[in-house]
């Protein structure tokens, strides 16, 4: 890897870990979730892989959940039927989905199966209102802690993904032909913009801005969440931008691209602050900052006859 930086920030590569299945299995075909432990001492990551053996049937899928320490080692990995993961409110337990279970983060050991409607579950996990795309994929539903659900939005354009704002005041829907922002909790439309994209757009946000990557382009559009208008365009990548995330300070943006680089940008000036070139033609697919904002975990993807995923860890080095 090569590194360049300005006076404000730089990236220091720590390690890379190939995400493989257990035993003689091939690497994963998709990484679904990555979360940091509340104290920032390790990560939990889950992923999906097609199953070619006869245990579940050819073409079926299975998931694995890993704990990855800050030295790049993984003390355990457990097979699961779903890829949903979350920490309990006190950070002492790990909750996994399908079936819903309570697990020990230190060992991955199953402690007990739980029921989402059980009052005891609410004491482990701070469950508030959850907004979910319905099975029709054109509707958005409000799921309440008491188990009731309410349809708050119904459209004709199929929803690809939804992103709730950090203050839970609105939600942005990425659809096949449109992007819509809805106020919460009633689902009234704040704004809607049309686009024509060959590839799935990507969203990341802070409290005021949304970053939109579309049309397999090299440019990054920053959109005002309040109005839906583009307020800044950042250019510099040589190929399609594949991932983006705001820094916790909301002043900088980190992006990855098919040009196999990671770049850090000043949001206000659109200036490039730092650049890392990834080895072996890797492309960044997701960025997740540590709770103290001193590290960033990067899920990368590489294709050479098959899909390969890896997890890379970087230190964020501030100027002194």
C-alpha positions as CSV (number, residue, x, y, z in Angstrom):
1,X,0.0,0.0,0.0
2,X,1.1,3.6,-0.6
3,X,0.0,6.6,1.4
4,X,-0.3,10.3,0.8
5,X,-1.7,12.8,3.2
6,X,-2.1,16.5,3.9
7,X,-1.7,18.5,7.1
8,X,-5.1,17.5,8.4
9,X,-5.4,13.7,8.4
10,X,-3.8,10.5,7.2
11,X,-4.5,6.8,7.2
12,X,-2.2,4.2,8.7
13,X,-2.8,0.6,7.5
14,X,-2.8,-1.9,10.3
15,X,-3.9,-5.3,8.9
16,X,-6.1,-7.2,6.4
17,X,-8.2,-10.3,7.1
18,X,-9.7,-12.5,4.4
19,X,-13.2,-13.4,5.4
20,X,-13.5,-17.1,4.9
21,X,-16.0,-19.7,5.9
22,X,-15.2,-22.5,8.4
23,X,-13.2,-25.5,7.3
24,X,-12.7,-25.8,3.6
25,X,-15.4,-23.4,2.6
26,X,-14.9,-20.7,0.0
27,X,-14.7,-17.0,1.1
28,X,-18.0,-15.3,1.6
29,X,-20.1,-14.0,-1.3
30,X,-21.5,-11.1,0.7
31,X,-20.8,-9.3,3.9
32,X,-24.0,-8.1,5.5
33,X,-23.2,-6.3,8.8
34,X,-20.3,-4.9,10.8
35,X,-20.6,-3.4,14.2
36,X,-18.1,-2.3,16.8
37,X,-18.3,-3.3,20.4
38,X,-19.5,-0.4,22.5
39,X,-16.0,0.0,24.1
40,X,-14.3,-0.2,20.7
41,X,-12.1,-3.3,21.7
42,X,-13.4,-5.6,18.9
43,X,-15.8,-6.0,16.0
44,X,-18.6,-8.3,15.2
45,X,-19.2,-9.1,11.5
46,X,-21.8,-11.2,9.8
47,X,-22.0,-12.4,6.2
48,X,-23.8,-14.6,3.7
49,X,-22.5,-17.6,1.7
50,X,-24.2,-19.9,-0.8
51,X,-24.2,-23.5,0.5
52,X,-23.2,-26.2,-1.9
53,X,-23.3,-29.1,0.5
54,X,-26.3,-31.3,1.2
55,X,-27.0,-30.2,4.8
56,X,-29.2,-27.3,3.7
57,X,-29.4,-28.1,0.0
58,X,-27.5,-26.9,-3.0
59,X,-28.1,-23.2,-3.7
60,X,-29.4,-22.5,-0.2
61,X,-27.6,-20.0,2.0
62,X,-26.0,-19.8,5.4
63,X,-24.5,-17.1,7.5
64,X,-21.6,-16.9,9.9
65,X,-21.0,-14.4,12.7
66,X,-17.4,-13.6,13.7
67,X,-15.7,-11.7,16.5
68,X,-12.6,-9.9,15.2
69,X,-10.1,-8.4,17.7
70,X,-8.0,-5.3,17.1
71,X,-5.0,-7.4,16.2
72,X,-6.9,-9.0,13.2
73,X,-7.5,-12.4,14.9
74,X,-10.9,-14.0,15.4
75,X,-11.4,-16.0,18.6
76,X,-14.7,-17.5,17.3
77,X,-17.0,-17.8,14.4
78,X,-20.5,-19.3,14.7
79,X,-22.9,-20.4,12.0
80,X,-26.3,-18.7,12.0
81,X,-29.4,-18.8,9.9
82,X,-29.8,-15.0,9.8
83,X,-27.3,-12.2,9.5
84,X,-28.9,-9.6,11.9
85,X,-26.6,-8.7,14.8
86,X,-26.8,-6.1,17.6
87,X,-25.5,-5.4,21.1
88,X,-27.8,-5.3,24.0
89,X,-28.3,-1.9,25.6
90,X,-25.7,-2.6,28.3
91,X,-23.2,-3.9,25.8
92,X,-22.8,-7.2,27.6
93,X,-24.7,-9.4,25.3
94,X,-24.9,-10.0,21.5
95,X,-28.3,-10.5,19.9
96,X,-28.5,-12.6,16.7
97,X,-31.5,-13.0,14.4
98,X,-33.3,-16.0,12.9
99,X,-33.8,-17.5,15.4
100,X,-33.6,-14.5,17.8
101,X,-30.9,-15.5,20.3
102,X,-28.9,-14.0,23.1
103,X,-25.2,-14.8,22.8
104,X,-22.0,-14.3,24.8
105,X,-19.8,-11.9,22.9
106,X,-16.6,-13.3,24.4
107,X,-17.3,-16.9,23.1
108,X,-20.2,-16.7,20.7
109,X,-21.9,-19.3,22.9
110,X,-25.7,-19.4,22.7
111,X,-27.2,-18.3,26.1
112,X,-30.9,-18.6,25.3
113,X,-33.5,-18.1,22.6
114,X,-35.6,-15.1,23.0
115,X,-39.0,-13.7,21.9
116,X,-39.1,-10.2,20.5
117,X,-42.5,-9.7,22.2
118,X,-41.1,-10.8,25.6
119,X,-40.9,-7.8,28.0
120,X,-37.6,-9.3,29.2
121,X,-36.2,-8.7,25.7
122,X,-36.8,-5.0,26.0
123,X,-34.6,-4.9,29.1
124,X,-31.7,-6.4,27.1
125,X,-32.2,-4.4,23.9
126,X,-33.5,-0.8,23.7
127,X,-36.3,-1.4,21.2
128,X,-38.0,1.7,19.9
129,X,-39.9,2.2,16.7
130,X,-38.4,0.4,13.7
131,X,-39.1,1.3,10.1
132,X,-39.0,-1.6,7.7
133,X,-39.5,-2.0,4.0
134,X,-42.5,-4.4,3.5
135,X,-42.4,-7.6,1.6
136,X,-44.0,-5.9,-1.3
137,X,-40.8,-3.7,-1.5
138,X,-42.9,-0.6,-2.4
139,X,-44.2,0.1,1.1
140,X,-42.7,1.3,4.3
141,X,-44.0,0.1,7.6
142,X,-43.7,1.4,11.2
143,X,-43.1,-1.6,13.6
144,X,-43.8,-0.7,17.2
145,X,-42.3,-2.3,20.3
146,X,-45.7,-3.8,21.2
147,X,-45.7,-5.8,18.0
148,X,-48.2,-3.7,16.1
149,X,-47.3,-2.3,12.7
150,X,-48.6,0.6,10.6
151,X,-48.3,1.3,6.9
152,X,-46.9,4.9,6.6
153,X,-45.9,5.0,3.0
154,X,-47.1,3.2,-0.2
155,X,-45.5,3.9,-3.6
156,X,-45.3,2.4,-7.1
157,X,-41.5,2.5,-7.3
158,X,-39.7,-0.5,-5.7
159,X,-37.6,0.4,-2.7
160,X,-34.0,-0.8,-2.8
161,X,-32.9,0.5,0.6
162,X,-33.9,3.0,3.4
163,X,-31.8,5.2,5.6
164,X,-33.1,6.8,8.7
165,X,-31.6,10.1,9.8
166,X,-29.4,10.2,12.9
167,X,-32.0,12.2,14.8
168,X,-34.8,9.8,13.6
169,X,-36.7,12.8,12.2
170,X,-36.9,11.5,8.6
171,X,-36.0,8.6,6.4
172,X,-34.7,8.5,2.8
173,X,-35.9,5.8,0.4
174,X,-33.7,4.7,-2.5
175,X,-36.0,3.3,-5.2
176,X,-35.3,2.1,-8.7
177,X,-36.2,5.5,-10.3
178,X,-36.6,7.9,-7.5
179,X,-35.2,9.0,-4.2
180,X,-37.7,10.2,-1.6
181,X,-37.3,11.8,1.8
182,X,-40.2,11.2,4.3
183,X,-40.8,12.9,7.6
184,X,-41.3,10.6,10.6
185,X,-43.3,9.2,12.1
186,X,-46.2,9.9,9.8
187,X,-44.4,9.2,6.5
188,X,-45.4,12.5,4.8
189,X,-43.1,13.2,1.8
190,X,-40.6,16.0,2.3
191,X,-39.1,15.8,-1.2
192,X,-38.6,13.4,-4.1
193,X,-36.0,13.5,-7.0
194,X,-35.8,11.4,-10.1
195,X,-32.7,9.8,-11.4
196,X,-31.7,7.3,-14.1
197,X,-29.0,5.0,-12.7
198,X,-27.6,1.8,-14.1
199,X,-26.3,0.8,-10.7
200,X,-27.8,0.8,-7.2
201,X,-27.2,4.2,-5.6
202,X,-25.5,4.4,-2.3
203,X,-26.4,6.6,0.7
204,X,-24.5,7.8,3.7
205,X,-25.6,10.7,5.9
206,X,-25.0,13.0,8.8
207,X,-27.6,15.3,10.3
208,X,-27.6,17.8,7.5
209,X,-26.2,16.2,4.3
210,X,-26.7,13.0,2.3
211,X,-24.0,11.7,-0.1
212,X,-25.4,10.1,-3.2
213,X,-23.3,7.9,-5.5
214,X,-25.1,6.9,-8.8
215,X,-24.8,6.3,-12.5
216,X,-21.5,4.3,-12.0
217,X,-19.9,7.7,-11.8
218,X,-16.7,9.1,-10.4
219,X,-18.4,12.2,-8.8
220,X,-19.9,12.4,-5.4
221,X,-23.0,14.5,-4.8
222,X,-23.8,16.0,-1.4
223,X,-27.5,16.6,-1.0
224,X,-29.2,18.8,1.6
225,X,-31.5,16.6,3.6
226,X,-33.9,19.5,4.2
227,X,-34.5,20.3,0.5
228,X,-33.1,17.4,-1.6
229,X,-30.9,19.9,-3.6
230,X,-27.3,19.2,-4.5
231,X,-25.1,21.6,-2.5
232,X,-21.6,20.2,-3.3
233,X,-20.0,17.9,-5.9
234,X,-16.7,16.2,-5.1
235,X,-14.6,14.9,-8.0
236,X,-11.2,13.1,-8.1
237,X,-11.7,9.4,-8.3
238,X,-10.7,7.8,-11.7
239,X,-13.5,5.2,-11.7
240,X,-16.9,4.5,-10.1
241,X,-17.2,5.4,-6.5
242,X,-18.3,2.3,-4.5
243,X,-18.7,3.4,-0.9
244,X,-18.7,6.5,1.3
245,X,-19.1,7.6,4.9
246,X,-19.1,10.8,6.9
247,X,-16.5,11.2,9.6
248,X,-18.0,11.5,13.1
249,X,-17.0,15.2,13.1
250,X,-19.2,15.7,10.0
251,X,-16.5,17.8,8.3
252,X,-14.9,15.1,6.2
253,X,-15.9,12.3,4.0
254,X,-14.1,9.0,3.2
255,X,-14.8,7.2,-0.1
256,X,-13.7,4.1,-1.9
257,X,-13.7,3.4,-5.7
258,X,-13.1,0.9,-8.5
259,X,-9.9,2.8,-9.0
260,X,-8.8,0.8,-5.9
261,X,-8.1,3.8,-3.7
262,X,-9.5,5.2,-0.4
263,X,-9.7,9.0,-0.2
264,X,-10.6,11.5,2.5
265,X,-12.2,14.8,1.5
266,X,-13.0,18.1,3.1
267,X,-16.7,18.5,2.7
268,X,-16.8,22.3,2.5
269,X,-13.9,22.8,0.0
270,X,-14.1,19.4,-1.8
271,X,-10.3,19.2,-1.4
272,X,-8.7,15.8,-1.2
273,X,-6.9,15.4,2.2
274,X,-5.5,11.9,2.0
275,X,-5.3,8.8,-0.2
276,X,-4.5,5.1,0.2
277,X,-4.0,2.7,-2.7
278,X,-5.4,-0.7,-1.9
279,X,-3.4,-3.8,-2.9
280,X,-4.7,-6.6,-5.3
281,X,-7.3,-4.5,-6.9
282,X,-9.5,-4.3,-3.8
283,X,-12.6,-2.0,-3.8
284,X,-14.1,-0.6,-0.6
285,X,-17.7,-1.5,0.0
286,X,-18.4,-0.2,3.6
287,X,-16.7,2.0,6.2
288,X,-17.5,1.7,9.9
289,X,-15.8,4.1,12.4
290,X,-14.8,2.9,15.9
291,X,-16.7,4.5,18.8
292,X,-13.8,6.8,19.6
293,X,-13.3,7.7,15.9
294,X,-9.6,6.8,16.0
295,X,-10.0,3.8,13.6
296,X,-12.0,2.9,10.6
297,X,-12.9,-0.7,9.5
298,X,-13.2,-1.2,5.8
299,X,-15.0,-4.0,4.1
300,X,-13.4,-4.6,0.8
301,X,-14.3,-6.7,-2.3
302,X,-12.1,-8.2,-5.0
303,X,-13.1,-10.3,-8.0
304,X,-10.7,-12.7,-9.6
305,X,-12.9,-15.5,-10.9
306,X,-14.9,-15.4,-7.6
307,X,-16.1,-12.9,-5.0
308,X,-13.6,-12.3,-2.3
309,X,-14.3,-10.2,0.8
310,X,-11.7,-8.9,3.3
311,X,-11.8,-6.7,6.4
312,X,-9.1,-4.0,6.7
313,X,-8.3,-1.8,9.7
314,X,-6.8,1.7,9.5
315,X,-5.7,4.2,12.2
316,X,-6.8,7.7,11.6
317,X,-3.8,9.9,12.2
318,X,-4.5,13.5,13.0
319,X,-1.9,16.3,12.5
320,X,-0.1,17.5,15.6
